[in-house]
Structures are given as structure tokens and as C-alpha cells.
């Protein structure tokens, strides 16, 4: 029935809006501005696209595209960033059509995946106490991800700006960090970020172990559903998350002008 289809779509949009809002809170940008229902996020100290992008949150908001995009371009240019859209299912299709006409690139296809913690098998999870020392966590993250030293201050500020309860997890081999994860507990949701294993220690189960610890911590703190974002082309990570019970909720991608 047509009415039922519309109801299902509205329900999906409600779920997506909830995860998008949780993501904005869990990984806060330095500067946030609004243009209608577009959220413009900019962060001088960190180059990640999710911290430097336009996030449209209403499929009906696509008026005056040329003027609004040019205005956003000026704001991004002031930060030394290319104007970038992050397009989820909440973005109006007309935005994509316009960017296609302008020859913009499409990149960074990613999945948002979720896991009902009541159904998760956490029997192998270690009772790991999250780090309280942000500096130590940032040091570990720089090593595990291979981030440049110039990202240190920006990453520290992003983590320090997170308002919901946050667990910082590092798995070490001896005194060397081999895997990291951040778990942000926001009401009944638990968002997972900066999940990574040091290249020389991959395929040895360390990523799975640190992730299970973070999930157990989230569950014991009252979270009912865990979620994460992962690049669609990262087959190893996607397989791991699916093996743990995560399922795709929706996807998003980025658009940038051709250079």
C-alpha cells in the first residue's frame, strides 16, 4: 500500500536522523554553523572530512544551491579546506544532481553499521578499564594509525570536546600500543571511533579484542545499541564487524569539487 511505503520511509529517516545526531555529538567539530538544515562543520586542527563537511539533514532542503554552496566555499576556504559535502540518505537527491552537473568528485563511500548489544556475544570480552589519561591515548592513537605529529593537538581537542561519557581503549603488547578504540556512550547508543590496529600487528585478533572490550564497557554502562562508521572498501574491517553481529543501517559518501 502506498501509505505503508511512506510510513516505512519516515521510520527509516527517523532512525537515520537519530544516528546522524549521535554522530555529530560524538565527534564534535571545532566550529559548527547552520544554513537551513545544513550543518557546516569545520575543524582547523584536524583534516578529517567528517570534521570538515556540509551535512544536509532534510531531504526537502535544496533551495538556492548555487548561492549557498558559494557561501559555504568561502567559509571552508577561510579554514584552508576544500568545500566538502557529506551526503547521507537525509540529503536531497537534487543536491547530488546539481553536484553531478558541476562535475564534483564522489569519494569516501562509508557504511553506518549497528549492533543490538542484548544479542551480542561478549563472552570473550575482557573487563578493560578505559584510560583516563587523554595524552597517553593520543600518543597511542598517533602510533597505531600512523597519524602525523601535527594532528596531535587537533585530535586531543576533539576528544576533549566530547560531552557524552567516553571510554578510551588501548590494547598493548609489552609497552607498545597495538590497537585502539573510542566508545562514546550517549543515552542508549554507543558510538565507536578510531578503531584501528597497528599494521604490523594486524590479523592477530587485537582489533577484535579491543572492540569487544569497548562493547562490554558500553553494555555495562547501559547502552542498548552500538554503532560505527567504516569505509565500504575496508573489507577486513567490514567482515570483522559483521562477524560480531553488526549490520548495515545506511551509507553515506563525500563530494568535493574537481581540482
Beta strands, then each sheet from edge to edge (+ up, - down):
strand 1: 31-35
strand 2: 38-42
strand 3: 53-56
strand 4: 84-87
strand 5: 105-116
strand 6: 165-173
strand 7: 176-186
strand 8: 189-197
strand 9: 225-231
strand 10: 247-256
sheet 1: 1+ 2- 3+
sheet 2: 4+ 10- 5+ 9- 8- 7+ 6-
end
